[in-house]
Amino acid sequence: MSTEEQKESPEAAAPAPREVKCVVLTGFGGPKMVRCQKKPEPSAKEGEIGDRVIGFCDYKAWSEVVAIPSQFVYKMPENMSFQDGAALPMSYLTAYILLFDIANLRQGQSIGDRVIGFCDYKAWSEVVAIPSQFVYKMPENMSFQDGAALPMSYLTAYILLFDIANLRQGQSVFTHSVGGGVGIAVTQLCHMMEDVKLFGTASYQKHEAVKANVDHLFDHVVDYPQEVRKLSPEGVDIFLDCLCGEDANKGISLLKPMGKYILYGSSSIVTGETKSFFSFAKSWWQVDKISPIKLYDENKTIAGFQLRHLLHKQGQHQYVKEIMNKLIKLYSDGKIRPCIDSAWAFEDVGEAMQKMQDRKNIGKIILDPTLEPKPKPVSPARTHTTSQCSEDKENTEDQQ
């Protein structure tokens, strides 16, 4: 075979691997170290479903959920517009996919289905591969953005309230971050139960937007345990804590007899742009050592919840699927509705993360790779005014 024939062989003419946009942490640091880069397109392995996606960010839960438009591979449903097919946002594990690997579809799944899916890491990308047991069919009346925002926040809130805390009529609930995704989900689910009294904290600038969601709202910087005691001397039945640190002690102290404290986050560790070892050590030191005998004497319960570990590390996907089916029915019945703060292009992920870090969002922040990035400000060219030209001329004459 000649040299020219070898160059024209199929191996020599193999196409370059397809690339997709991904959000990548390029080094240690805060949002300024996050970049939008091109990476080789992943392919679905056995038992996985590969799809094109868009996603939304959750500052502490990178790569939780994804969404994938199918028009790049399969025929779209007649009732779906091209814009809707492209705009499938994702969440810190929340989004939705359009299936395309028929060999890996499970019972009840079919090509072209609009679905919600969870993946463990590597979700901030246009294309991902997701195990099919983590995929749930969306109802017809659910928008793509609602599909992205619902799973992470509402799964957490539902399990906290009904499966761990066993919320009942006439009880009281305290929750932090009322303006966040989980906080809003907690308030909506509590409103489904009669005569539930809600206490909560939120940043002062968010009070006007969220004050209608709770019965009593406080700024976190005030002595909220004392304020709660003024309104409810016995304390509260359920305390939901996403902060940890000294707030754990405050929460446990606020419990009524038979009360339940549940930790589901540790955002107090992030005090600057990144998680800090010193903040972690301080948070650990501030939490009193738990005495089982003291819990026994005071009739209190302490619990914890981590959705990612439950789903991906402990294999409870069937349990999560049952909860998701309940949530989808609640959505279809109009009893719950996710709150979307804003949507951002992949190239603007640093600004999106900064907004979340500064706690300026109300509800979920979404990343959408189909969006165009914001135009960067252009520095105006320097122009000489008449006075400047005169001064320049005078300086030149003086030098001569």
C-alpha positions in Angstrom: 0.0 0.0 0.0 1.4 3.4 -1.0 1.9 6.3 1.5 -1.0 8.2 -0.1 -3.3 5.2 0.2 -2.5 4.9 3.9 -3.3 8.5 4.5 -6.7 8.0 2.8 -7.5 4.8 4.9 -10.6 4.9 7.3 -8.3 4.9 10.3 -6.4 8.0 9.0 -9.7 9.7 8.2 -11.4 9.1 11.6 -13.2 12.1 12.7 -12.0 14.1 15.8 -14.0 13.3 19.0 -17.0 15.6 19.5 -16.5 18.2 22.2 -19.1 19.8 24.6 -19.1 22.7 26.9 -18.4 22.0 30.6 -18.1 24.0 33.8 -14.7 23.2 35.4 -13.0 24.2 38.6 -9.5 25.1 37.3 -7.8 25.5 40.7 -8.2 26.1 44.4 -10.3 29.2 45.1 -13.7 30.7 44.8 -16.0 31.5 41.8 -13.1 33.3 40.0 -11.5 29.8 39.5 -14.5 28.4 37.6 -14.3 28.3 33.8 -16.3 27.2 30.9 -14.2 24.8 28.8 -14.6 22.2 26.0 -14.3 18.5 26.9 -14.7 15.2 25.0 -18.3 14.2 24.8 -19.0 11.3 27.3 -20.8 8.2 26.1 -23.3 6.1 28.0 -22.1 2.8 29.5 -24.2 -0.2 30.2 -27.0 0.7 32.5 -26.6 4.5 31.9 -28.5 7.0 29.8 -26.6 9.6 27.8 -28.1 12.9 27.0 -27.5 16.5 26.1 -28.2 18.7 29.1 -28.4 22.1 30.6 -27.9 22.6 34.3 -28.4 25.0 37.3 -26.0 25.5 40.1 -26.2 24.7 43.7 -23.1 26.1 45.4 -22.5 23.1 47.7 -23.8 20.3 45.6 -21.9 20.3 42.3 -23.3 17.9 39.7 -26.5 16.8 41.4 -29.0 16.9 38.6 -29.0 17.4 34.8 -31.4 18.0 31.8 -30.9 16.8 28.2 -32.6 18.0 24.9 -33.1 15.1 22.5 -33.4 16.9 19.2 -29.8 16.4 18.5 -30.4 12.6 18.4 -34.1 11.7 18.2 -37.2 13.2 16.9 -38.8 15.6 19.3 -42.5 15.2 20.5 -44.9 17.2 18.5 -46.0 19.2 21.5 -42.4 20.4 22.3 -41.0 23.6 20.7 -37.4 23.8 19.7 -36.8 26.4 22.3 -38.2 24.2 25.0 -36.2 21.3 23.8 -33.0 23.3 24.1 -33.7 25.0 27.4 -33.6 22.1 29.8 -31.9 23.5 33.0 -30.2 21.5 35.7 -29.5 21.9 39.6 -26.3 21.1 42.7 -27.9 17.6 41.4 -31.3 18.8 39.7 -32.4 18.7 36.0 -33.9 16.7 33.3 -33.0 14.5 30.4 -34.5 13.4 27.2 -33.6 9.7 26.8 -31.8 8.4 23.7 -30.1 5.0 24.6 -32.9 2.5 24.0 -30.8 -0.5 25.1 -30.7 1.0 28.6 -34.3 2.2 29.1 -36.1 0.7 32.0 -39.7 -0.3 32.2 -42.0 2.7 31.8 -39.3 4.7 29.9 -39.3 5.4 26.2 -37.4 7.5 23.7 -38.6 11.1 23.7 -39.8 11.1 27.3 -39.4 14.3 29.2 -37.6 13.2 32.4 -35.9 14.4 35.6 -32.6 12.8 36.5 -29.9 12.7 39.2 -26.2 12.1 38.5 -23.3 11.9 40.9 -20.8 14.6 39.8 -19.9 15.7 36.2 -23.3 17.3 35.6 -22.2 20.8 34.7 -21.9 19.8 31.0 -23.9 19.8 27.8 -23.7 16.0 27.7 -23.8 13.5 30.6 -24.4 9.8 31.2 -26.9 8.9 34.0 -27.8 5.5 35.5 -31.3 4.8 34.3 -32.6 4.0 37.9 -32.1 7.7 38.7 -34.5 8.9 36.0 -38.1 9.9 36.6 -40.7 10.9 34.0 -42.0 14.5 34.1 -45.7 15.2 34.1 -47.1 16.9 31.0 -48.0 20.1 32.9 -44.4 20.6 34.3 -42.2 23.2 32.7 -38.5 22.4 32.1 -37.3 25.0 34.6 -39.7 23.6 37.3 -38.4 20.2 36.4 -34.9 21.4 37.2 -35.7 23.1 40.4 -38.1 20.6 42.0 -36.1 17.4 42.8 -33.2 18.5 45.0 -35.1 21.0 47.2 -38.5 19.2 47.4 -37.1 15.7 48.0 -35.0 17.1 50.8 -37.9 19.0 52.3 -40.4 16.2 52.0 -38.1 13.6 53.6 -37.2 16.0 56.4 -40.8 16.9 57.3 -42.8 13.7 56.7 -40.4 10.7 56.9 -37.9 11.9 59.6 -39.8 14.5 61.6 -43.3 12.9 61.1 -45.0 16.4 60.9 -48.5 16.4 62.2 -51.4 18.8 62.5 -50.9 21.5 65.2 -47.1 21.3 65.4 -44.5 24.0 65.0 -41.5 24.1 62.6 -38.4 26.3 62.6 -36.2 26.4 59.5 -33.2 28.5 58.4 -32.8 30.1 54.9 -36.5 30.7 54.2 -35.5 32.3 50.9 -33.5 29.3 49.6 -34.7 26.4 47.5 -35.2 24.0 50.4 -36.6 26.8 52.7 -39.3 27.6 50.1 -40.1 23.9 49.6 -40.4 23.5 53.4 -42.9 26.3 53.7 -45.0 25.1 50.8 -45.2 21.6 52.2 -46.0 22.8 55.7 -48.9 24.8 54.3 -50.4 21.5 53.1 -50.9 20.6 56.7 -53.5 22.3 58.9 -52.6 24.5 61.8 -48.8 24.3 61.4 -46.9 27.3 62.9 -43.8 28.3 60.9 -40.8 30.1 62.3 -37.8 31.0 60.1 -34.7 33.1 59.4 -33.6 34.9 56.3 -31.3 37.8 55.3 -32.9 41.1 56.1 -32.9 42.1 52.4 -35.1 39.1 51.6 -37.7 39.7 54.3 -40.1 41.6 52.1 -40.1 38.8 49.5 -40.6 35.8 51.8 -42.4 37.2 54.9 -45.7 35.8 53.7 -44.3 32.3 53.7 -43.9 32.0 57.4 -45.8 33.1 60.6 -42.7 34.6 62.2 -39.6 35.7 60.4 -36.3 36.7 62.0 -32.9 38.0 60.8 -30.3 35.3 61.5 -28.0 37.9 63.2 -30.5 38.6 66.0 -31.0 36.3 69.1 -33.7 34.3 67.4 -34.0 31.6 70.1 -35.0 34.4 72.6 -37.5 35.8 70.1 -39.0 32.3 69.5 -39.3 31.8 73.3 -41.3 35.0 73.6 -43.8 33.7 71.1 -43.7 30.0 72.1 -42.3 29.5 75.6 -42.1 25.8 75.2 -40.1 26.0 72.0 -40.8 24.2 68.7 -41.6 20.6 67.7 -39.2 20.5 64.7 -36.0 22.3 64.0 -34.4 22.1 60.5 -30.8 23.1 60.5 -28.7 23.7 57.3 -26.0 25.8 59.1 -24.5 23.6 61.9 -22.0 25.2 64.2 -23.4 27.2 67.1 -26.8 27.0 65.5 -26.9 23.3 66.3 -26.8 24.1 70.0 -29.5 26.8 69.6 -31.7 24.4 67.7 -31.5 21.5 70.2 -32.2 23.9 73.1 -35.3 25.2 71.3 -36.9 21.8 71.1 -40.1 20.9 73.1 -40.2 17.5 74.8 -40.6 14.9 72.0 -39.1 17.5 69.6 -36.8 16.6 66.7 -33.7 18.4 65.5 -32.5 17.5 62.0 -29.2 18.6 60.4 -29.2 18.6 56.6 -26.4 21.0 55.8 -23.3 22.8 57.1 -23.2 26.2 55.2 -21.6 27.9 58.2 -18.3 26.3 57.1 -18.3 28.5 54.0 -17.4 32.0 55.4 -15.5 33.4 52.4 -15.1 32.2 48.8 -14.2 28.7 49.8 -14.6 26.1 52.6 -12.2 26.9 55.3 -10.4 24.4 57.6 -10.5 26.9 60.4 -14.3 27.5 59.8 -14.8 23.7 59.9 -12.8 23.4 63.1 -14.7 26.3 64.6 -18.0 24.8 63.6 -17.0 21.4 65.1 -15.8 23.0 68.3 -19.0 25.1 68.7 -21.3 22.0 68.7 -21.8 20.6 72.2 -20.9 16.9 72.6 -24.2 14.9 72.4 -25.1 12.9 75.5 -27.5 10.0 74.8 -28.5 10.0 78.5 -29.4 13.7 78.2 -31.5 13.0 75.1 -33.1 10.2 77.1 -33.9 12.5 80.0 -35.2 15.4 77.9 -37.2 13.3 75.4 -35.5 14.8 72.4 -34.4 13.4 69.0 -31.4 14.3 66.9 -31.2 13.2 63.2 -29.3 13.9 60.0 -30.0 13.8 56.3 -27.7 13.8 53.2 -29.6 13.2 49.9 -26.5 12.5 47.8 -25.2 9.8 50.1 -28.7 8.3 50.4 -29.1 8.0 46.7 -25.6 7.3 45.4 -23.7 5.8 48.3 -26.4 3.9 50.2 -28.4 2.6 47.2 -31.8 3.9 48.2 -32.9 4.8 44.7 -36.2 2.9 45.0 -37.1 4.8 48.1 -36.2 8.1 46.4 -38.3 7.1 43.4 -41.4 6.6 45.6 -41.0 10.1 47.1 -40.4 11.6 43.6 -43.7 10.0 42.5 -45.5 11.7 45.4 -43.9 15.1 44.6 -44.8 14.8 40.9 -48.4 14.2 41.9 -48.4 17.2 44.3 -47.0 19.3 41.4 -49.6 18.0 39.0 -52.3 18.9 41.5 -51.0 22.4 41.9 -50.0 22.1 45.5 -46.3 22.8 45.1 -44.4 25.1 42.7 -40.6 25.7 42.7 -39.3 29.2 42.8 -36.7 30.1 40.1 -34.4 33.1 40.9 -32.5 33.4 37.6 -30.9 31.6 34.7 -27.3 32.0 33.5 -25.1 31.0 30.6 -22.2 28.6 31.3 -19.7 31.4 30.6 -21.3 33.5 33.4 -21.1 30.7 36.0 -18.8 32.8 38.2 -21.4 35.5 38.5 -24.1 33.0 39.3 -22.0 31.4 42.0 -21.1 34.7 43.4 -24.7 35.7 43.7 -25.5 32.5 45.6 -22.4 32.9 47.8 -23.5 36.5 48.6 -27.0 35.0 49.5 -28.8 37.3 47.2 -30.9 34.7 45.4 -34.5 33.8 46.3 -35.1 30.3 45.1 -33.0 28.3 42.6 -30.3 29.5 40.3 -30.1 27.8 36.9 -27.2 27.3 34.4 -28.4 27.1 30.8 -25.7 26.4 28.1 -28.1 27.6 25.4 -28.0 31.1 26.7 -25.6 33.7 25.3 -23.1 35.1 27.9 -23.6 38.6 29.1 -21.6 41.2 27.1 -18.5 42.2 28.9 -18.1 45.9 29.7 -15.8 47.7 27.3 -13.4 50.3 28.7 -14.1 53.6 26.8 -11.2 54.8 24.7 -9.3 57.8 26.1 -10.2 61.0 24.3 -8.5 64.4 24.6 -10.7 67.3 25.6 -10.0 70.8 24.4 -8.5 71.8 27.7 -6.3 68.7 27.7 -5.0 69.5 24.1 -4.3 73.1 25.2 -2.3 71.9 28.2 -0.4 69.4 26.0 0.4 72.2 23.5 1.6 74.5 26.3 3.9 71.8 27.8 5.4 71.2 24.3 6.1 75.0 23.9 7.7 75.2 27.3 10.0 72.2 26.5 11.1 74.0 23.3 
